[in-house]
Amino acid sequence: MSDTATDLRALLDAVLDAIDIPYPATIADDHAYRAVLERRLGLAVITARAALAEEPDSIAWNGGYLRRKLAEHPPTGYRAYPAGEGQ
């Protein structure tokens, strides 16, 4: 697989990690869940737009950028469904 293809897969993996977060455990947790998801979704959109607007050589940088930003905004602050349930 070429470096560009590898970088693109890593970027897509980061985008999926941004939006595929655990569902809220209860209705009471929904507001916090949606706030976390909205922030992470916004980061994914910004990064994807930048990756599409730049040269293919920048895909790896964009993937790394998204990973760094996601680390700053973990999917916490609400009670989540136990792993593997309800998804």
ABEGO torsion letter per residue (X at the ends): XBAAAAAAAAAAAAAAAAABBBBBABAAAAAAAAAAAAAAAAAAAAAAAAAAABBAAAAAAAAAAAAAAAAABBBBGBBBBBBGBGX
